[in-house]
Amino acid sequence: MTKGILSIGQPFPAFKKSAVVSLEKGKEFFDISSDDLLNEEGRWTVLFWWPKDFTFVCPTEIAEFNKNFGEFRDRNASLIGASTDSEFVHLAWRKNHDDLRDLKFPMLADTSKSLAEDLGILEPTEKIAYRATFIIDPQGIVRWVSVYDLNVGRNVKEVIRVLDALQTDELCPCNWEKGKETLKM
């Protein structure tokens, strides 16, 4: 039986995974855990998944998240990318692809597929992750989930818009954008 997608209001599952954080020899890898998502500085986390390294749609998304890295940082949000490929495949892809060499965020490796499975985003046939994005608040609670089909890239500006809206902690109308009025009750 397929597990349902982790939803809003649920705690993000516990994990500890290796990630590629640099191309510098000896400093390529770093372990990231769910404990890193919990913090007292009010830092949010945006964790986005792609299906496979060395593919076509995925690098366009990763590059776009990287171009907007400062937007996430300015909103006190950590950005983490992830797939079910290994950290060694991530490293090779970063070295091989011009748009991925200078990433400012870690590429998490879920080689056991356990985190993707816990999140309910493991595609049942190929056992790869769907294009999923999770916004997690500083207490480790999922506040937004978006999942796309394997062949459709996501909209990074929409992720930023939703993060802005969530951080207001107010009622935000349809198409609300940062700087616009929120709804008053």
C-alpha positions as a Markdown table, in Angstrom:
| # | Residue | x | y | z |
|---|---|---|---|---|
| 1 | Met | 0.0 | 0.0 | 0.0 |
| 2 | Thr | 1.3 | 3.4 | -1.0 |
| 3 | Lys | 1.9 | 5.9 | 1.9 |
| 4 | Gly | 0.1 | 9.2 | 1.5 |
| 5 | Ile | 2.0 | 12.5 | 1.1 |
| 6 | Leu | 3.1 | 14.1 | 4.3 |
| 7 | Ser | 0.8 | 17.1 | 4.7 |
| 8 | Ile | 0.4 | 20.5 | 6.3 |
| 9 | Gly | 0.5 | 20.6 | 10.1 |
| 10 | Gln | 2.5 | 17.4 | 10.4 |
| 11 | Pro | 6.0 | 17.2 | 11.9 |
| 12 | Phe | 8.8 | 16.7 | 9.3 |
| 13 | Pro | 10.2 | 13.2 | 9.8 |
| 14 | Ala | 13.5 | 12.5 | 11.5 |
| 15 | Phe | 16.4 | 11.9 | 9.2 |
| 16 | Lys | 20.2 | 12.0 | 8.8 |
| 17 | Lys | 21.6 | 12.1 | 5.3 |
| 18 | Ser | 24.8 | 13.0 | 3.5 |
| 19 | Ala | 24.8 | 16.0 | 1.3 |
| 20 | Val | 27.1 | 17.6 | -1.3 |
| 21 | Val | 28.0 | 21.1 | 0.0 |
| 22 | Ser | 31.1 | 22.0 | -1.9 |
| 23 | Leu | 33.3 | 21.1 | -4.9 |
| 24 | Glu | 36.5 | 21.7 | -2.8 |
| 25 | Lys | 38.5 | 18.5 | -2.3 |
| 26 | Gly | 38.0 | 17.1 | 1.2 |
| 27 | Lys | 35.1 | 19.4 | 1.9 |
| 28 | Glu | 32.5 | 18.0 | -0.5 |
| 29 | Phe | 30.2 | 16.2 | 1.9 |
| 30 | Phe | 28.4 | 17.1 | 5.1 |
| 31 | Asp | 25.7 | 15.3 | 7.1 |
| 32 | Ile | 22.3 | 17.1 | 7.5 |
| 33 | Ser | 19.7 | 15.9 | 9.9 |
| 34 | Ser | 16.1 | 16.8 | 10.9 |
| 35 | Asp | 17.7 | 18.4 | 14.0 |
| 36 | Asp | 19.2 | 21.0 | 11.7 |
| 37 | Leu | 15.6 | 22.1 | 10.8 |
| 38 | Leu | 14.7 | 22.9 | 14.3 |
| 39 | Asn | 16.1 | 26.2 | 15.6 |
| 40 | Glu | 15.5 | 29.1 | 17.9 |
| 41 | Glu | 16.6 | 31.7 | 15.4 |
| 42 | Gly | 13.2 | 31.5 | 13.6 |
| 43 | Arg | 14.8 | 30.0 | 10.5 |
| 44 | Trp | 12.4 | 28.3 | 8.0 |
| 45 | Thr | 13.4 | 25.5 | 5.6 |
| 46 | Val | 12.5 | 25.0 | 2.0 |
| 47 | Leu | 13.3 | 21.4 | 0.9 |
| 48 | Phe | 12.7 | 20.6 | -2.7 |
| 49 | Trp | 13.1 | 17.3 | -4.5 |
| 50 | Trp | 13.8 | 16.3 | -8.1 |
| 51 | Pro | 13.6 | 12.8 | -9.6 |
| 52 | Lys | 17.0 | 12.1 | -11.0 |
| 53 | Asp | 20.4 | 13.7 | -11.6 |
| 54 | Phe | 21.8 | 14.0 | -15.1 |
| 55 | Thr | 18.3 | 14.7 | -16.6 |
| 56 | Phe | 16.8 | 17.6 | -18.4 |
| 57 | Val | 14.1 | 19.4 | -16.4 |
| 58 | Cys | 15.8 | 19.0 | -13.0 |
| 59 | Pro | 18.8 | 21.2 | -13.6 |
| 60 | Thr | 16.5 | 24.1 | -14.8 |
| 61 | Glu | 14.8 | 24.0 | -11.4 |
| 62 | Ile | 18.0 | 23.6 | -9.4 |
| 63 | Ala | 19.6 | 26.5 | -11.3 |
| 64 | Glu | 16.5 | 28.7 | -10.7 |
| 65 | Phe | 16.5 | 27.9 | -7.0 |
| 66 | Asn | 20.2 | 28.8 | -6.9 |
| 67 | Lys | 19.5 | 32.1 | -8.8 |
| 68 | Asn | 17.0 | 32.9 | -6.1 |
| 69 | Phe | 19.1 | 31.8 | -3.1 |
| 70 | Gly | 19.4 | 35.3 | -1.8 |
| 71 | Glu | 15.6 | 35.6 | -1.8 |
| 72 | Phe | 15.4 | 32.6 | 0.5 |
| 73 | Arg | 18.3 | 33.8 | 2.7 |
| 74 | Asp | 16.6 | 37.3 | 3.0 |
| 75 | Arg | 13.5 | 35.5 | 4.3 |
| 76 | Asn | 15.5 | 33.6 | 6.9 |
| 77 | Ala | 15.0 | 30.4 | 5.1 |
| 78 | Ser | 17.4 | 27.6 | 4.5 |
| 79 | Leu | 17.3 | 26.0 | 1.1 |
| 80 | Ile | 18.0 | 22.3 | 0.6 |
| 81 | Gly | 17.7 | 20.3 | -2.6 |
| 82 | Ala | 17.3 | 16.5 | -2.6 |
| 83 | Ser | 16.9 | 13.4 | -4.7 |
| 84 | Thr | 17.3 | 9.6 | -4.3 |
| 85 | Asp | 20.7 | 9.7 | -6.1 |
| 86 | Ser | 23.9 | 9.3 | -4.0 |
| 87 | Glu | 26.1 | 12.1 | -2.9 |
| 88 | Phe | 28.7 | 10.8 | -5.3 |
| 89 | Val | 26.3 | 11.1 | -8.2 |
| 90 | His | 25.4 | 14.6 | -7.0 |
| 91 | Leu | 29.0 | 15.6 | -6.9 |
| 92 | Ala | 29.7 | 14.2 | -10.4 |
| 93 | Trp | 26.7 | 16.1 | -11.7 |
| 94 | Arg | 27.7 | 19.4 | -10.1 |
| 95 | Lys | 31.2 | 19.0 | -11.6 |
| 96 | Asn | 29.7 | 18.1 | -15.0 |
| 97 | His | 27.0 | 20.7 | -15.4 |
| 98 | Asp | 27.8 | 24.4 | -15.8 |
| 99 | Asp | 24.6 | 25.6 | -14.0 |
| 100 | Leu | 25.3 | 23.4 | -11.0 |
| 101 | Arg | 28.9 | 24.1 | -10.2 |
| 102 | Asp | 28.3 | 27.1 | -8.0 |
| 103 | Leu | 25.3 | 26.0 | -5.9 |
| 104 | Lys | 24.9 | 27.8 | -2.7 |
| 105 | Phe | 22.7 | 25.1 | -1.0 |
| 106 | Pro | 23.3 | 21.4 | -0.2 |
| 107 | Met | 22.2 | 18.6 | -2.4 |
| 108 | Leu | 20.8 | 15.9 | 0.0 |
| 109 | Ala | 21.3 | 12.3 | -1.0 |
| 110 | Asp | 18.5 | 9.9 | 0.0 |
| 111 | Thr | 20.1 | 6.7 | -1.3 |
| 112 | Ser | 18.0 | 4.5 | 1.0 |
| 113 | Lys | 14.9 | 6.3 | -0.3 |
| 114 | Ser | 13.7 | 6.2 | 3.3 |
| 115 | Leu | 13.0 | 10.0 | 3.6 |
| 116 | Ala | 11.2 | 10.1 | 0.2 |
| 117 | Glu | 9.1 | 7.2 | 1.4 |
| 118 | Asp | 8.4 | 8.8 | 4.8 |
| 119 | Leu | 7.3 | 11.9 | 2.9 |
| 120 | Gly | 5.1 | 9.9 | 0.6 |
| 121 | Ile | 6.7 | 11.2 | -2.6 |
| 122 | Leu | 8.4 | 8.0 | -3.9 |
| 123 | Glu | 7.1 | 7.2 | -7.4 |
| 124 | Pro | 5.9 | 3.6 | -7.2 |
| 125 | Thr | 7.4 | 2.2 | -10.4 |
| 126 | Glu | 10.8 | 3.7 | -10.7 |
| 127 | Lys | 11.3 | 4.4 | -7.0 |
| 128 | Ile | 12.4 | 8.0 | -7.6 |
| 129 | Ala | 11.1 | 11.1 | -5.9 |
| 130 | Tyr | 8.4 | 13.2 | -7.4 |
| 131 | Arg | 9.1 | 17.0 | -7.8 |
| 132 | Ala | 8.0 | 17.9 | -4.3 |
| 133 | Thr | 8.6 | 21.1 | -2.3 |
| 134 | Phe | 8.1 | 21.3 | 1.4 |
| 135 | Ile | 8.1 | 24.6 | 3.4 |
| 136 | Ile | 8.9 | 23.7 | 7.1 |
| 137 | Asp | 8.6 | 26.2 | 9.9 |
| 138 | Pro | 11.2 | 26.7 | 12.6 |
| 139 | Gln | 9.4 | 24.2 | 14.9 |
| 140 | Gly | 9.8 | 21.5 | 12.2 |
| 141 | Ile | 6.2 | 21.5 | 11.1 |
| 142 | Val | 5.2 | 21.2 | 7.5 |
| 143 | Arg | 3.4 | 24.4 | 6.4 |
| 144 | Trp | 3.2 | 23.9 | 2.6 |
| 145 | Val | 3.5 | 21.0 | 0.2 |
| 146 | Ser | 3.5 | 21.1 | -3.5 |
| 147 | Val | 4.0 | 18.0 | -5.7 |
| 148 | Tyr | 4.4 | 18.0 | -9.5 |
| 149 | Asp | 4.4 | 15.2 | -12.1 |
| 150 | Leu | 7.8 | 14.0 | -13.2 |
| 151 | Asn | 7.8 | 15.9 | -16.4 |
| 152 | Val | 6.7 | 19.4 | -15.2 |
| 153 | Gly | 9.0 | 21.9 | -13.6 |
| 154 | Arg | 7.9 | 24.0 | -10.6 |
| 155 | Asn | 7.7 | 27.8 | -10.3 |
| 156 | Val | 10.3 | 29.0 | -7.8 |
| 157 | Lys | 8.7 | 32.5 | -7.6 |
| 158 | Glu | 5.5 | 30.8 | -6.3 |
| 159 | Val | 7.5 | 29.0 | -3.6 |
| 160 | Ile | 8.9 | 32.4 | -2.5 |
| 161 | Arg | 5.4 | 33.9 | -2.6 |
| 162 | Val | 4.0 | 31.2 | -0.4 |
| 163 | Leu | 6.9 | 31.5 | 2.0 |
| 164 | Asp | 6.2 | 35.3 | 2.2 |
| 165 | Ala | 2.5 | 34.6 | 2.9 |
| 166 | Leu | 3.2 | 32.0 | 5.6 |
| 167 | Gln | 5.7 | 34.3 | 7.3 |
| 168 | Thr | 3.0 | 37.0 | 7.7 |
| 169 | Asp | 1.0 | 34.7 | 10.0 |
| 170 | Glu | -2.0 | 36.6 | 8.6 |
| 171 | Leu | -4.8 | 35.9 | 6.1 |
| 172 | Cys | -3.5 | 36.3 | 2.6 |
| 173 | Pro | -6.0 | 36.6 | -0.3 |
| 174 | Cys | -5.7 | 35.0 | -3.7 |
| 175 | Asn | -2.7 | 36.1 | -5.6 |
| 176 | Trp | -1.4 | 38.0 | -2.6 |
| 177 | Glu | 2.2 | 39.2 | -2.9 |
| 178 | Lys | 4.7 | 40.6 | -0.4 |
| 179 | Gly | 3.9 | 44.3 | 0.3 |
| 180 | Lys | 0.2 | 43.9 | -0.4 |
| 181 | Glu | -2.5 | 44.2 | 2.2 |
| 182 | Thr | -3.5 | 41.1 | 4.1 |
| 183 | Leu | -7.1 | 40.4 | 5.1 |
| 184 | Lys | -8.5 | 41.8 | 8.4 |
| 185 | Met | -11.2 | 40.0 | 10.3 |
